[in-house]
Amino acid sequence: MFTFLAVFSRFHHNAFVSGKKQARFVKFIAESTERL
């Protein structure tokens, strides 16, 4: 059970970090298209 929680928390953390990167990337694209 403990290993399951450890794997789950690590996977959740990775998904959260990649989600933040993706949000920043989308925001960058939105700002770039506004300038054009």
Stockholm file with secondary structure:
# STOCKHOLM 1.0

chainA/1-36         MFTFLAVFSRFHHNAFVSGKKQARFVKFIAESTERL
#=GR chainA/1-36 SS CHHHHHHHHHHHHHHHHHHHHHHHHHHHHHHHHHHC
#=GC SS_cons        CHHHHHHHHHHHHHHHHHHHHHHHHHHHHHHHHHHC
//
